[in-house]
Amino acid sequence: MSQTVMTLNEIHQYFIKGLYKQAVNDQVVDARLFIKAKIKLNPEQSLEIYRGSVIGGLIKALAEIYPAVKRCVGESFFNAMSNQYVASYPSRSNNLDHYGKFFPDFIENFKPLTDLGYLVDLAKLEWLWHTAFHALNEPEFNAQYLAMVDEEQYDEIIFNLRQSIHVFETAYPLKKIWQLNRGLLKLDRIDLNEGGGYLIVWRAKNFEMRIDLLQEHEYVLLCEMKKGLSLGAIFEKMMPKFNSEQINSGLSTAVKNSWISSFHLSSLLSGPNPSGVKALDTNDDIR
Amino acid sequence: MPISSDDVCSEQISGVGIGLRSKHYEYILEHQPDIPWFEALTDNYMGEGGQPLDYLEKIRHLYPMTFHGVGLSLGSTDPLDKYYLKRLKDRISQFQPSLVSDHLCWTSFDGIHGNDLFPMPYTEEAIKHLVERIDQVQNFLGHKILIENVSSYLSFQVDAMSEGVFLSEVAMRADCDILCDVNNIYVSAINHDLDPIAYLGDLPAERIKEMHLAGFEDQGTHLLDTHGSSVHEPVWELYQQALTLFGGIPTLIEWDTNIPEFEVLKQEQRKASDLMNSYKREFKR
């Protein structure tokens, strides 16, 4: 290709492919094709400045999202691993908050770490934390609305969970591992075999980020709510294993902690509303 | 379509502002330092919600604000990101910044992003491309934007004009304004063995609506625009030249890496204010 006829599109293609060390037309990009030599820098060295900046920026973004993973494996290992991640997963968004979503999957398949299963869960937990941190602000749930529902319509209630809550099941003592590696807990050692459990990652009032342990019935309840099941369907599904007292207690906790953003009645979704009860949402004004 | 820069927000800024960084949120809210305005990095507030937006709202109640972005990718041959533009318009509507700026650069090709500011080739084709895209952005937002010159570490074989001429042509044909980053001019001038004062002379003074000051690092083979230190002496000198040419237009102290305590930024802000005030006394625009 002649150097003088390169179009804007071709220059961008050669630049970005060269940056990520990808081929163009099955050939390694030769920076001399489109970059001028400088007194102190040849074209490849000039491109290397941008390569260092881009890869360094993406590794920094990963380090900010996954600080506990970084602390577990050490900085140099983290940087080397992240370097490989960047090569496999170039950024696909102009928003760096979106970068690193596949890091837990990458760790799962990263051969030097295959024996450290807890790291995969730790990475998943940190990604959930990151997404909860940036999740939509939603109004506080107002329990007064629940009191307006007729008792015979309770089974029809479908709760909507906040976008800023995520539940998580793990085989490892993940909360302790996370706390230890975020400097929130002092322990000489953690027994990885002491068992796992259920966690909720959520953003509480005043933007306080929290990770809390859940009872199994609370975890199952929140999972079923997330699927969009009605209260009647949830009771039916959970009753063989859990009693109604546990389910009601889980509901009470969810309301108290404002894990619920709003609710509606299933009958109002699929046809005429026989009861005349208006679909309720916390965005509605109480009159 | 002719667009008035006054349409962004009626609140005008003046003097020397400081780049708003998360490290200083609490300090600013608690101490309410005597700073005429802050500049928010728009891309830090593009999430659905969360605490950063809450802080921005609280600080906006106290101070005039400008928006500065890195995500428009005006020079890219990829389509403009409509989702980003829509979110930007929503944020502008919510926070009413006095100025909205992005860079004379590109950041992606074929959906692969560098999340960095890549220089444009300085060609007629690139001018036309940028003018068309800036026109689309300004029409969508309903007001003018400012485009900022980036630091660069390479130049292209196809370059047919200087960066200053290129930037001026784009601004004039697109009818947009210019954010003149004095540090970036110095960094690029040293890296490309050019005269930074001649660069300033190429720019249309009437379109310069904001200036930036920041620090760089000398890497031996080149200067690297790190925004991680105090403004260097040659950049202060160039800033004085810029004040002579453009007058005392709003200027920003930027510091993005190794961010120091707020007082350090305040010292830089005072120094820039003193220089601006001394030129304001002599300069009749």
Interface residues (C-beta under 8 A of the other chain):
Chain A: Q3 T4 M6 T7 L8 N9 I11 H12 Q13 F15 I16 K17 L19 Y20 L33 F34 I35 K36 K38 I39 K40 L41 P43 Q45 S46 L47 I49 Y50 S53 V54 G57 L58 A61 P90 S91 R92 S93 N94 N95 L96 D97 Y99 F133 H134 A135 L136 N137 E138 Q163 S164 R203 F207
Chain B: D43 M46 G47 E48 G49 G50 Q51 P52 L53 D54 V70 G71 S73 G75 S76 T77 D81 Y84 W106 T107 S108 F109 D110 G111 I112 H113 G114 N115 D116 F118 M120 P121 T123 E125 A126 H129 Y153 L154 S155 F156 Q157 V158 D159 N191 H192 D193 T221 H222 L224
